Amino acid sequence: MRSSDEIIVPGHPRWLEFASRLNRARFCFGTTEQARSALAGMTHVNVEGSLHALARLGGTCDCHIELDVVHSPAGVGA
């Protein structure tokens, strides 16, 4: 990880890019593998740091990230 790697959370300028990538996921398997893949496909992103921050916001698996974080008032249009 470089010091310039970004933590992607609601309000970040690239939040909608992440939300769009995650929105392509159709199933939740109780893991964050789809979110991890979406973040890994974005340049200069701290994947583990972003997943940790999303978990602190209630996103403990892909569907919770999608439903509880992306579609929360803080996540919509952030």
TIMI-2910 file (N, C-alpha, C, CB; in pm, 1 decimal, decimal comma, always signed):
<rs>
+----------+----------+----------+----------+----------+----------+----------+----------+----------+----------+----------+----------+------+
!      n_x !      n_y !      n_z !     ca_x !     ca_y !     ca_z !      c_x !      c_y !      c_z !     cb_x !     cb_y !     cb_z ! resn !
+----------+----------+----------+----------+----------+----------+----------+----------+----------+----------+----------+----------+------+
!    +84,5 !   -118,0 !     +0,0 !     +0,0 !     +0,0 !     +0,0 !    +88,4 !   +123,4 !     +0,0 !    -95,8 !     +0,3 !   +121,6 !  Met !
!    +57,1 !   +216,3 !    -83,7 !   +127,3 !   +344,1 !    -87,2 !    +50,2 !   +443,2 !     -2,5 !   +143,7 !   +396,3 !   -232,9 !  Arg !
!   +117,2 !   +548,4 !    +39,3 !    +50,4 !   +649,2 !   +120,9 !    -58,9 !   +720,9 !    +42,5 !   +151,7 !   +750,3 !   +173,5 !  Ser !
!    -52,5 !   +712,8 !    -89,4 !   -153,3 !   +780,0 !   -172,0 !   -276,8 !   +692,7 !   -196,6 !    -92,1 !   +820,5 !   -305,3 !  Ser !
!   -273,0 !   +566,2 !   -151,8 !   -388,3 !   +479,0 !   -173,0 !   -508,1 !   +531,3 !    -95,0 !   -355,8 !   +334,0 !   -131,2 !  Asp !
!   -623,0 !   +530,7 !   -159,2 !   -743,5 !   +593,7 !   -105,6 !   -833,7 !   +495,1 !    -32,1 !   -820,9 !   +659,4 !   -217,2 !  Glu !
!   -902,3 !   +545,5 !    +69,8 !  -1005,6 !   +471,0 !   +140,5 !  -1139,0 !   +514,3 !    +79,5 !  -1000,9 !   +496,9 !   +297,7 !  Ile !
!  -1211,7 !   +421,0 !    +20,5 !  -1337,0 !   +451,9 !    -47,5 !  -1453,4 !   +432,5 !    +49,3 !  -1354,9 !   +363,2 !   -173,8 !  Ile !
!  -1518,5 !   +542,0 !    +84,0 !  -1635,7 !   +544,8 !   +172,6 !  -1731,4 !   +651,3 !   +119,2 !  -1594,6 !   +574,6 !   +323,0 !  Val !
!  -1856,4 !   +653,5 !   +168,5 !  -1948,8 !   +758,9 !   +123,9 !  -1886,0 !   +897,0 !   +140,9 !  -2081,6 !   +751,2 !   +202,5 !  Pro !
!  -1904,8 !   +979,2 !    +41,5 !  -1848,7 !  +1113,3 !    +42,1 !  -1718,0 !  +1124,2 !    -34,7 !  -1827,4 !  +1158,0 !   +182,5 !  Gly !
!  -1652,2 !  +1010,8 !    -58,6 !  -1528,5 !  +1012,3 !   -136,4 !  -1563,7 !  +1043,3 !   -281,9 !  -1452,0 !   +875,5 !   -124,6 !  His !
!  -1481,3 !  +1118,0 !   -352,1 !  -1511,7 !  +1151,6 !   -492,3 !  -1533,8 !  +1030,7 !   -583,2 !  -1400,5 !  +1234,1 !   -548,6 !  Pro !
!  -1479,0 !   +915,1 !   -548,4 !  -1493,7 !   +795,2 !   -631,9 !  -1598,7 !   +698,3 !   -577,6 !  -1360,2 !   +723,7 !   -643,6 !  Arg !
!  -1677,6 !   +744,2 !   -478,7 !  -1779,2 !   +658,2 !   -417,2 !  -1877,1 !   +602,9 !   -519,8 !  -1855,2 !   +735,1 !   -310,6 !  Trp !
!  -1926,2 !   +686,2 !   -609,6 !  -2024,9 !   +640,1 !   -708,0 !  -1964,8 !   +538,6 !   -805,0 !  -2081,4 !   +759,2 !   -785,9 !  Leu !
!  -1836,6 !   +551,8 !   -834,6 !  -1768,4 !   +452,3 !   -918,0 !  -1770,5 !   +316,2 !   -847,4 !  -1621,4 !   +496,3 !   -948,2 !  Glu !
!  -1736,8 !   +315,4 !   -718,3 !  -1741,4 !   +190,7 !   -641,8 !  -1884,1 !   +135,9 !   -635,6 !  -1686,8 !   +212,9 !   -499,6 !  Phe !
!  -1980,7 !   +221,5 !   -603,3 !  -2120,3 !   +178,5 !   -591,1 !  -2169,3 !   +117,1 !   -722,1 !  -2210,3 !   +297,3 !   -550,9 !  Ala !
!  -2130,5 !   +176,3 !   -833,7 !  -2169,7 !   +123,6 !   -963,9 !  -2108,1 !    -13,8 !   -989,0 !  -2128,7 !   +220,5 !  -1074,6 !  Ser !
!  -1983,1 !    -29,8 !   -953,4 !  -1916,5 !   -159,6 !   -970,7 !  -1982,0 !   -265,6 !   -882,5 !  -1765,9 !   -148,3 !   -937,5 !  Arg !
!  -2012,0 !   -230,4 !   -757,8 !  -2073,2 !   -326,0 !   -666,1 !  -2215,7 !   -358,3 !   -708,1 !  -2071,5 !   -271,8 !   -523,3 !  Leu !
!  -2284,7 !   -264,6 !   -766,9 !  -2423,2 !   -283,4 !   -810,2 !  -2434,8 !   -395,0 !   -913,7 !  -2478,8 !   -153,2 !   -867,6 !  Asn !
!  -2326,8 !   -427,7 !   -979,9 !  -2328,3 !   -535,8 !  -1079,5 !  -2336,2 !   -673,1 !  -1013,7 !  -2203,7 !   -528,2 !  -1167,8 !  Arg !
!  -2304,9 !   -679,7 !   -883,8 !  -2312,2 !   -806,7 !   -810,4 !  -2458,2 !   -845,7 !   -794,7 !  -2242,5 !   -796,0 !   -670,9 !  Ala !
!  -2489,2 !   -969,9 !   -816,2 !  -2628,2 !  -1015,2 !   -813,5 !  -2662,6 !  -1098,3 !   -690,7 !  -2657,5 !  -1095,0 !   -936,7 !  Arg !
!  -2561,7 !  -1155,4 !   -625,2 !  -2585,9 !  -1242,3 !   -511,0 !  -2491,0 !  -1206,4 !   -398,2 !  -2570,0 !  -1390,1 !   -550,3 !  Phe !
!  -2532,3 !  -1233,2 !   -276,2 !  -2445,8 !  -1216,1 !   -160,2 !  -2418,7 !  -1354,6 !   -102,5 !  -2510,7 !  -1120,6 !    -52,9 !  Cys !
!  -2293,9 !  -1382,2 !    -77,4 !  -2253,9 !  -1511,0 !    -22,3 !  -2205,7 !  -1497,1 !   +122,2 !  -2144,3 !  -1573,5 !   -108,7 !  Phe !
!  -2240,8 !  -1384,9 !   +185,9 !  -2200,9 !  -1361,8 !   +323,7 !  -2055,6 !  -1320,1 !   +338,5 !  -2225,2 !  -1484,5 !   +403,8 !  Gly !
!  -1995,2 !  -1278,8 !   +226,9 !  -1855,3 !  -1235,3 !   +227,3 !  -1847,5 !  -1095,4 !   +166,1 !  -1764,3 !  -1336,0 !   +148,6 !  Thr !
!  -1727,6 !  -1042,1 !   +160,9 !  -1705,9 !   -913,7 !    +93,9 !  -1626,6 !   -933,0 !    -35,2 !  -1632,4 !   -815,7 !   +187,5 !  Thr !
!  -1631,1 !  -1053,6 !    -90,6 !  -1550,1 !  -1081,9 !   -209,1 !  -1588,0 !   -996,2 !   -329,6 !  -1562,8 !  -1227,3 !   -245,5 !  Glu !
!  -1715,4 !   -968,2 !   -348,3 !  -1755,3 !   -885,6 !   -463,0 !  -1714,6 !   -740,1 !   -441,3 !  -1907,7 !   -895,2 !   -486,5 !  Gln !
!  -1727,3 !   -691,4 !   -318,6 !  -1680,6 !   -556,0 !   -287,3 !  -1529,0 !   -548,9 !   -301,9 !  -1723,3 !   -514,5 !   -143,8 !  Ala !
!  -1461,2 !   -653,6 !   -254,7 !  -1315,0 !   -659,3 !   -266,8 !  -1273,9 !   -653,6 !   -413,5 !  -1259,5 !   -787,7 !   -200,7 !  Arg !
!  -1343,6 !   -729,5 !   -497,5 !  -1313,8 !   -730,1 !   -640,8 !  -1340,3 !   -593,0 !   -703,3 !  -1397,4 !   -837,5 !   -712,1 !  Ser !
!  -1451,3 !   -530,2 !   -664,5 !  -1483,7 !   -396,8 !   -717,2 !  -1376,3 !   -296,7 !   -678,2 !  -1621,2 !   -349,6 !   -665,8 !  Ala !
!  -1333,2 !   -300,9 !   -553,4 !  -1228,6 !   -208,5 !   -507,2 !  -1095,0 !   -237,7 !   -573,8 !  -1213,4 !   -216,9 !   -355,1 !  Leu !
!  -1063,2 !   -366,2 !   -589,6 !   -935,7 !   -404,8 !   -651,1 !   -927,6 !   -360,8 !   -796,7 !   -916,1 !   -555,8 !   -641,9 !  Ala !
!  -1042,2 !   -347,0 !   -861,6 !  -1045,4 !   -302,2 !  -1000,7 !  -1028,8 !   -151,7 !  -1016,5 !  -1173,9 !   -344,3 !  -1064,0 !  Gly !
!  -1021,4 !    -80,7 !   -906,1 !  -1003,6 !    +64,3 !   -907,7 !   -857,6 !    +94,8 !   -873,2 !  -1101,7 !   +135,2 !   -807,0 !  Met !
!   -795,3 !   +185,6 !   -946,0 !   -655,1 !   +218,7 !   -921,1 !   -639,7 !   +301,9 !   -794,8 !   -596,1 !   +293,3 !  -1040,2 !  Thr !
!   -526,1 !   +284,2 !   -730,7 !   -485,0 !   +363,8 !   -614,0 !   -584,2 !   +355,9 !   -498,5 !   -467,0 !   +508,3 !   -654,2 !  His !
!   -637,2 !   +236,0 !   -473,3 !   -733,3 !   +216,7 !   -364,8 !   -673,3 !   +122,1 !   -260,8 !   -868,5 !   +160,7 !   -419,1 !  Val !
!   -687,6 !   +156,2 !   -135,4 !   -650,3 !    +69,3 !    -24,8 !   -769,3 !    -23,5 !     -1,6 !   -612,8 !   +151,9 !   +105,9 !  Asn !
!   -764,1 !   -142,2 !    -57,3 !   -876,5 !   -236,0 !    -52,5 !   -908,5 !   -276,1 !    +91,1 !   -845,7 !   -360,7 !   -136,1 !  Val !
!   -808,7 !   -320,6 !   +166,1 !   -832,5 !   -366,8 !   +303,6 !   -880,8 !   -251,6 !   +391,9 !   -703,9 !   -429,0 !   +362,9 !  Glu !
!   -820,6 !   -135,7 !   +376,8 !   -862,2 !    -19,3 !   +455,1 !  -1003,8 !    +21,9 !   +422,3 !   -768,1 !    +97,1 !   +431,2 !  Gly !
!  -1040,9 !    +15,4 !   +295,3 !  -1176,6 !    +49,7 !   +253,6 !  -1277,2 !    -50,3 !   +309,5 !  -1186,3 !    +54,6 !   +100,6 !  Ser !
!  -1244,9 !   -179,2 !   +302,1 !  -1335,9 !   -281,4 !   +355,4 !  -1352,5 !   -266,5 !   +506,1 !  -1284,3 !   -422,3 !   +322,0 !  Leu !
!  -1245,1 !   -234,3 !   +575,3 !  -1253,2 !   -212,8 !   +719,9 !  -1343,6 !    -92,9 !   +750,6 !  -1111,8 !   -190,8 !   +779,7 !  His !
!  -1325,2 !    +15,8 !   +677,0 !  -1407,6 !   +135,6 !   +698,0 !  -1553,9 !   +107,2 !   +665,7 !  -1356,2 !   +252,5 !   +611,6 !  Ala !
!  -1580,2 !    +32,2 !   +559,2 !  -1717,8 !     -2,8 !   +523,4 !  -1781,2 !    -92,0 !   +629,3 !  -1721,4 !    -72,6 !   +387,3 !  Leu !
!  -1703,4 !   -183,0 !   +686,8 !  -1755,5 !   -269,3 !   +794,1 !  -1795,6 !   -185,3 !   +915,1 !  -1650,0 !   -375,4 !   +835,3 !  Ala !
!  -1718,8 !    -82,6 !   +945,9 !  -1751,6 !     +5,5 !  +1058,5 !  -1880,6 !    +83,1 !  +1033,0 !  -1636,5 !   +103,1 !  +1084,8 !  Arg !
!  -1918,2 !    +95,3 !   +905,3 !  -2043,6 !   +162,6 !   +868,2 !  -2159,4 !    +63,8 !   +855,8 !  -2026,0 !   +238,4 !   +736,3 !  Leu !
!  -2135,4 !    -62,4 !   +886,6 !  -2240,4 !   -164,3 !   +880,2 !  -2228,4 !   -257,8 !   +762,6 !  -2372,9 !    -99,1 !   +875,7 !  Gly !
!  -2131,9 !   -237,0 !   +675,9 !  -2114,8 !   -320,0 !   +557,2 !  -2025,5 !   -438,7 !   +583,6 !  -2058,7 !   -238,6 !   +444,2 !  Gly !
!  -2080,2 !   -541,0 !   +649,0 !  -2000,9 !   -657,3 !   +687,1 !  -1999,4 !   -767,3 !   +581,3 !  -2052,9 !   -713,2 !   +815,8 !  Thr !
!  -2082,1 !   -755,2 !   +479,9 !  -2079,6 !   -846,5 !   +365,3 !  -2130,0 !   -767,0 !   +244,9 !  -2168,0 !   -976,8 !   +390,9 !  Cys !
!  -2123,6 !   -826,5 !   +127,2 !  -2160,2 !   -754,3 !     +5,4 !  -2300,2 !   -695,1 !    +11,0 !  -2149,6 !   -845,9 !   -113,2 !  Asp !
!  -2398,5 !   -771,9 !    +57,4 !  -2535,2 !   -719,0 !    +57,8 !  -2552,6 !   -610,1 !   +163,2 !  -2635,8 !   -831,7 !    +82,4 !  Cys !
!  -2481,9 !   -620,3 !   +274,6 !  -2491,4 !   -513,7 !   +375,2 !  -2422,8 !   -386,6 !   +325,7 !  -2428,5 !   -559,4 !   +508,8 !  His !
!  -2314,5 !   -402,2 !   +250,6 !  -2251,9 !   -284,0 !   +189,9 !  -2350,7 !   -220,5 !    +93,3 !  -2118,8 !   -321,3 !   +116,3 !  Ile !
!  -2411,7 !   -302,7 !     +9,9 !  -2508,0 !   -252,4 !    -90,1 !  -2630,1 !   -189,4 !    -23,9 !  -2552,7 !   -366,0 !   -183,2 !  Glu !
!  -2690,8 !   -257,5 !    +70,2 !  -2817,5 !   -210,7 !   +127,4 !  -2800,0 !   -111,5 !   +241,9 !  -2897,1 !   -328,1 !   +176,1 !  Leu !
!  -2702,7 !   -134,7 !   +328,3 !  -2689,6 !    -52,0 !   +448,6 !  -2594,7 !    +65,2 !   +431,9 !  -2643,3 !   -136,3 !   +562,7 !  Asp !
!  -2505,2 !    +58,8 !   +334,9 !  -2410,1 !   +168,0 !   +317,1 !  -2437,6 !   +242,9 !   +187,2 !  -2266,3 !   +114,8 !   +318,2 !  Val !
!  -2438,5 !   +172,4 !    +74,7 !  -2460,1 !   +239,3 !    -54,7 !  -2595,1 !   +310,7 !    -57,5 !  -2452,1 !   +137,3 !   -170,2 !  Val !
!  -2699,9 !   +244,9 !     -8,1 !  -2834,4 !   +302,5 !    -14,6 !  -2875,7 !   +375,4 !   +111,6 !  -2933,7 !   +195,4 !    -43,3 !  His !
!  -2780,1 !   +399,8 !   +201,1 !  -2809,8 !   +479,7 !   +320,4 !  -2811,9 !   +626,5 !   +279,1 !  -2704,2 !   +454,4 !   +435,0 !  Ser !
!  -2868,8 !   +713,7 !   +361,9 !  -2867,3 !   +856,2 !   +328,5 !  -2728,0 !   +910,8 !   +303,7 !  -2931,9 !   +934,5 !   +438,0 !  Pro !
!  -2628,4 !   +859,4 !   +373,8 !  -2490,4 !   +905,8 !   +352,9 !  -2432,8 !   +854,8 !   +221,8 !  -2401,5 !   +861,3 !   +468,5 !  Ala !
!  -2477,2 !   +737,1 !   +175,8 !  -2420,2 !   +676,2 !    +57,1 !  -2485,1 !   +717,9 !    -72,1 !  -2427,4 !   +531,2 !    +68,7 !  Gly !
!  -2611,6 !   +749,0 !    -70,8 !  -2683,9 !   +784,1 !   -193,8 !  -2636,8 !   +920,7 !   -242,6 !  -2838,2 !   +784,5 !   -170,1 !  Val !
!  -2582,7 !   +919,1 !   -362,2 !  -2539,6 !  +1044,7 !   -423,6 !  -2419,1 !  +1106,8 !   -358,4 !  -2650,3 !  +1141,9 !   -421,2 !  Gly !
!  -2350,5 !  +1030,1 !   -270,3 !  -2235,7 !  +1085,9 !   -199,6 !  -2121,4 !  +1115,2 !   -294,9 !  -2189,2 !   +990,9 !    -90,3 !  Ala !
+----------+----------+----------+----------+----------+----------+----------+----------+----------+----------+----------+----------+------+
</rs>
